[in-house]
Amino acid sequence: MAIKIKIPNSLSEITLRQYKRFLKIQQSETEDRFLNAKMIEIFCNIELKDVIRLKLKDTNDIISVLSELFNQKPSLVTKFKLNGVEYGFHPELDDLLLGEYIDLDNFIGDWDNMEKAMNVLYRPIIVRLKDKYNIEEYQIENSVNLLDMPMDAVLSSIFFLWNLGLELSQTMMNYLEEGETEALTQYLNSQESGDGINQFLDSLTETLHDLKISLN
């Protein structure tokens, strides 16, 4: 019996949930053939018992296609639809609240909690006028909804933040009141906790490295 398989044509067809599932397996398993089989199972949405019935040449072709997808550097995805809801990338990062920035800083390099970082960056659009829009207020409990967001949005936002670099923190500090600026400076420069902008950028570097994505 022929096996029908739908191979993703772009990162928009792969979800954060799928990638996190594969990453968990990759962290505990080093055998290439098994990892290749799990990659096809997870990203092509077929059962493992069907994967092992595929021709070797076909599996190699599928792995090549999937690997190439993760070698891409997608442009920033500003909007996507998820479960009938349109999400938009935060239109004014300069206006991030301190709590939002801390959550973004804490979770952007942590794949176990990447949906929490994405929940800071992407939220449902509530008002839209042509290319401009407003998004919902930040609610950390909504992060679970982002597990099924497309990976092109995840990776493109990581690249965007990397390119933004230190400019983000400096701009934010300029918008804070004098007392809050001092507190934020202490937070960003904290050596005891390991938090701050240095960890933020280090975690981005590590995230990109784990994905085998070059910064050049």
Order of alpha helices (4+ residues) and beta strands (2+ residues): alpha-alpha-alpha-alpha-beta-beta-alpha-alpha-beta-beta-alpha-alpha-alpha-alpha
